[in-house]
Amino acid sequence: MKKFFLVPLFLTLTGGCLLGVGQISRMPLSLSPSHLSQLHGDIELLGFISLFLIGTVSYVIPKLPGAPEHSSRKIADLAFWSILASLFLKAMFLTIFPCPRVSASPCLRVSVSALPDIVASSSFLWITLKLFSQSGQGKLFFLGSGSWFLIASLPLHSRHREVMLLGFAVMFLFGLSLMTIPRFLDREESHPFFTLLTFWLFNLGLILRVGLDIAGDHWLKEIPPFMAFLVLSLNSFAGLAFIKTLRLWKKVDREGEEERKIDRSYEKIVKAAYFWLIVAFLVELGMSASQTITGTPSSHTLLDAQRHTLGLGFVSLMLFGIGYRLIPSLYGLHLYSQKLLYHSFVLLNVGVFLHLFFQSLLPILQEDALTMMQIAGFLELGAMLVFGLNLWKTLRTGLHKSSAS
């Protein structure tokens, strides 16, 4: 079990975060900026997020009260090694055997490196199909997550990162929220009709994104701005509507919480994660509206800031919640240090804020903004390091004691 949570942290610390900081700091690396950005994204999406979520669906969700029981550890191991093989191939094709800019060979290399992704995503989808074959809260979101993981692994479109983030990671965490927030944060369960409505609207937005992207590459010379606004804003509106159904900020009756064993010390992690998701959706709505009104595409700096907020602000904080709350609680472990939890929480939130704010102002402040982004990158790196240390000590101490007993 430990490899699904500790290896992703090792990868994001040694590859993901360090490459990101190196890219911002303009370190004299041998990789081109585009290859550096691509490798950084692959390590974060596949090495960190995907492995962590595969471990969650294989070892955490089956432990939840009322969750379907199913053992899929061999399939999970297949997905684990497939992702590591994929990262090895991608790193090799970006460093040792880089693709020439104009050639037919890049397509072949992309296809070869995509094969392990297809194996991993198919394994993940198989696990979710078996786990939720009959029922389960959030079933559609988990199945949708597995389906989009498979679609993202196919080298057919250029929106790979968006599909991985929104279709795979965000939808998975939506499903997990439906299963855990009512129980662990003492909230009412979301209304089934509105939950189902947001699910289909969110998926429709993703389908239109990918379809419009493929059409733009092959048939449409120019995509009408208003059509692009409708497509891009659909995910944001559906996501904001889903967040409202969770009732996270609704006042709750705290009487009798001790008897019900409600621990609210972790509530700030979930609320902060969904706060950053709201910010990411609002930024995307603003970019889409501005592009429609002015006819000028949004700047890459703002787009990168929005994706960073989505990936680090929402997804990583939700993974913090899984590591700090769900894993120790479901496996009868004691968190190694509450102080380290607090430090990692503060470091990541401050880092995400500084990164979003100053990357948005990069065209104006230039070097000053770049300096602040470097500071933000080191803060985020520190947050991941503290989180990794805390989780490693928790798993190492707790699982060692349980095996000894």
VENBEL-V36496 format. One record per pair of residues at least 4 apart in sequence whose C-alpha atoms are under 6 Angstrom apart, sorted by the first residue. I is the first residue (numbers start at 1). J is the second residue. D is the distance in Angstrom with one decimal. If there is no record, write none. Layout:
i=I j=J d=D
i=I j=J d=D
//
This chain:
i=2 j=6 d=5.9
i=3 j=7 d=5.2
i=4 j=51 d=5.7
i=4 j=52 d=5.7
i=4 j=55 d=4.9
i=5 j=52 d=5.4
i=8 j=47 d=5.4
i=8 j=48 d=4.2
i=9 j=388 d=5.9
i=11 j=15 d=5.4
i=12 j=16 d=4.2
i=12 j=17 d=5.6
i=12 j=44 d=6.0
i=12 j=48 d=5.8
i=13 j=17 d=5.3
i=14 j=18 d=5.9
i=15 j=19 d=5.7
i=16 j=40 d=5.0
i=16 j=43 d=5.4
i=16 j=44 d=5.3
i=17 j=381 d=5.8
i=18 j=22 d=6.0
i=19 j=23 d=6.0
i=19 j=40 d=5.8
i=21 j=25 d=6.0
i=21 j=377 d=5.5
i=22 j=26 d=5.9
i=22 j=27 d=5.3
i=31 j=35 d=6.0
i=31 j=36 d=5.6
i=32 j=36 d=6.0
i=41 j=45 d=5.9
i=42 j=46 d=5.6
i=43 j=47 d=4.6
i=44 j=48 d=4.9
i=45 j=49 d=5.1
i=46 j=50 d=4.8
i=47 j=51 d=5.9
i=55 j=59 d=5.7
i=56 j=60 d=4.8
i=57 j=61 d=5.3
i=62 j=67 d=5.6
i=62 j=69 d=5.5
i=68 j=131 d=6.0
i=70 j=131 d=5.8
i=75 j=123 d=5.9
i=79 j=120 d=4.0
i=79 j=123 d=5.8
i=82 j=116 d=4.9
i=82 j=120 d=5.6
i=86 j=113 d=5.7
i=86 j=116 d=5.2
i=89 j=113 d=5.5
i=90 j=113 d=6.0
i=92 j=96 d=5.2
i=93 j=97 d=4.7
i=93 j=98 d=5.0
i=94 j=98 d=4.6
i=99 j=106 d=5.3
i=106 j=110 d=6.0
i=117 j=121 d=6.0
i=117 j=153 d=5.4
i=118 j=122 d=5.9
i=118 j=153 d=5.5
i=121 j=149 d=5.5
i=121 j=150 d=4.8
i=125 j=146 d=4.4
i=127 j=131 d=6.0
i=128 j=132 d=5.9
i=129 j=133 d=5.4
i=132 j=139 d=5.9
i=137 j=179 d=5.6
i=138 j=175 d=4.3
i=138 j=178 d=5.7
i=140 j=144 d=5.9
i=141 j=145 d=6.0
i=141 j=171 d=5.6
i=141 j=175 d=4.9
i=142 j=172 d=5.3
i=142 j=175 d=5.8
i=145 j=167 d=5.7
i=145 j=168 d=4.3
i=145 j=171 d=5.4
i=145 j=172 d=5.3
i=148 j=152 d=5.9
i=148 j=167 d=5.2
i=148 j=168 d=5.4
i=149 j=168 d=5.2
i=152 j=160 d=5.2
i=152 j=163 d=5.8
i=152 j=164 d=6.0
i=162 j=166 d=5.8
i=163 j=167 d=4.8
i=164 j=168 d=4.9
i=165 j=169 d=5.0
i=166 j=170 d=4.9
i=167 j=171 d=5.6
i=173 j=177 d=6.0
i=177 j=181 d=5.3
i=180 j=184 d=5.8
i=181 j=185 d=5.1
i=182 j=186 d=5.0
i=182 j=187 d=4.2
i=182 j=188 d=5.6
i=182 j=189 d=5.6
i=190 j=245 d=5.4
i=190 j=246 d=5.8
i=198 j=202 d=5.9
i=198 j=238 d=5.1
i=198 j=242 d=5.8
i=200 j=204 d=6.0
i=201 j=238 d=5.8
i=202 j=235 d=4.9
i=202 j=238 d=5.3
i=205 j=231 d=5.8
i=205 j=234 d=5.2
i=205 j=235 d=5.1
i=207 j=211 d=6.0
i=208 j=212 d=5.8
i=212 j=216 d=6.0
i=215 j=219 d=5.1
i=215 j=220 d=5.6
i=216 j=220 d=4.6
i=225 j=292 d=4.9
i=226 j=292 d=5.7
i=229 j=233 d=5.8
i=229 j=288 d=5.1
i=233 j=285 d=5.6
i=235 j=239 d=5.9
i=236 j=281 d=4.9
i=257 j=261 d=5.9
i=257 j=262 d=5.3
i=268 j=272 d=5.9
i=273 j=313 d=5.9
i=273 j=314 d=4.3
i=273 j=317 d=5.3
i=276 j=313 d=5.3
i=276 j=314 d=5.6
i=277 j=310 d=5.9
i=277 j=314 d=5.4
i=280 j=306 d=5.4
i=280 j=309 d=6.0
i=280 j=310 d=5.7
i=287 j=298 d=5.9
i=290 j=294 d=5.9
i=291 j=295 d=5.1
i=291 j=296 d=5.2
i=291 j=297 d=5.3
i=300 j=304 d=5.9
i=302 j=360 d=5.1
i=304 j=308 d=6.0
i=305 j=356 d=5.1
i=305 j=359 d=6.0
i=308 j=312 d=5.7
i=309 j=313 d=4.7
i=310 j=314 d=5.3
i=311 j=315 d=5.1
i=312 j=316 d=4.9
i=320 j=324 d=5.8
i=321 j=325 d=5.5
i=322 j=326 d=4.9
i=323 j=327 d=5.5
i=325 j=329 d=5.9
i=326 j=330 d=5.8
i=327 j=331 d=6.0
i=328 j=332 d=5.7
i=328 j=333 d=4.3
i=328 j=334 d=5.9
i=333 j=398 d=5.3
i=335 j=394 d=5.4
i=336 j=390 d=6.0
i=336 j=394 d=4.9
i=344 j=383 d=4.3
i=344 j=386 d=5.6
i=344 j=387 d=5.9
i=347 j=351 d=6.0
i=347 j=379 d=5.5
i=347 j=383 d=5.2
i=348 j=380 d=5.0
i=348 j=383 d=5.3
i=351 j=376 d=4.3
i=351 j=379 d=5.3
i=351 j=380 d=5.3
i=354 j=358 d=5.9
i=354 j=376 d=5.7
i=355 j=359 d=5.7
i=355 j=373 d=5.2
i=355 j=376 d=5.5
i=358 j=362 d=6.0
i=358 j=369 d=5.0
i=361 j=365 d=5.9
i=362 j=366 d=4.8
i=362 j=369 d=5.4
i=365 j=369 d=5.3
i=384 j=388 d=5.9
i=388 j=392 d=5.9
i=392 j=396 d=5.8
i=393 j=397 d=5.9
i=394 j=398 d=5.8
i=395 j=399 d=5.5
i=396 j=400 d=5.9
//
